[in-house]
C-alpha cells in the first residue's frame, strides 16, 4: 500500500512539474523567406483558447517579444512571437533597425504575407481557437498590427504599444474589423501632435471600437526593460522604460481582450 501511495505521489508531482508555461521554437516560411517564431502557451489550461500574435519592435525578433509571448501565455492565451524580418534576425544598431523597418514597409505585400503566414501557423496550434485571434505590436510591430487592421484583417483586436501611426491604406467606415487600442506616451518625441490628432479622427470615423490612450510621462519604448541601455548606448533620449506606464498599458490590453474574446 505504501509503495502504491508513493507511486501515486510521484506521478502527481511529475505531472505538476510538467504542467505550466510551455515554449517552442517554430520555423515557417513566406515567399521563400525562412521565418523563426516562438510559441508560448500554458498546458494547464484546458481546451482551446484565443491566440495572440506578438509583433516585435524595429530591432527585430528579440527577447522582448518572446517575454511578451510568455506573459500572454500566463494570462491563458497561446501567443506567437513572429518574425517580420526573416531568419529571426535583429539589429544591434538603430541605423540597421531603420534599414530593416523601412525595407519591411517598402515591401508591404511581402510583410503582409509574413504576418498572414504567422497567423495561419498560430491558428493551426492544437490549443488555439482559430476564430479568436488578436495581434499586439511594439513600435514597428504596433504599426504593422495597425496597418493590418486598416487592411481589414480578420482579427478580434489589435493593440499597439509606443507605436508609429500608419496612414496607409486609407480607411473607410466599416472596413476595420478589429477592436483597436493604441497606447502611446505623452512624452514620445517621435509623435507629431497633428499627426496623432489626424490619426485619431480617421480611426474614429472608420470604426466605433477604437481607443487611443495617452500615458502621462511615458516616452518611446516604455515597455522595453532594455530601453535605458539603448538610450545610453546610442544617445537616444526618447527611449525610456517606464514600469508604471507598462503596467497600465498591459492592464488596458487585458480589459480589451476579456471583452472582445467573450463575444
Secondary structure as UniProt FT lines:
FT   HELIX           2..18
FT   STRAND          21..30
FT   TURN            31..32
FT   STRAND          33..42
FT   TURN            43..44
FT   STRAND          49..55
FT   TURN            58..59
FT   HELIX           63..74
FT   TURN            75..76
FT   STRAND          78..81
FT   TURN            87..88
FT   HELIX           94..106
FT   HELIX           108..124
FT   TURN            126..127
FT   STRAND          128..138
FT   HELIX           140..150
FT   TURN            151..152
FT   STRAND          157..161
FT   TURN            173..174
FT   STRAND          179..185
FT   TURN            186..187
FT   TURN            189..190
FT   HELIX           193..206
FT   STRAND          210..215
FT   TURN            216..217
FT   TURN            221..223
FT   TURN            225..226
FT   HELIX           227..234
FT   TURN            237..238
FT   HELIX           243..261
//
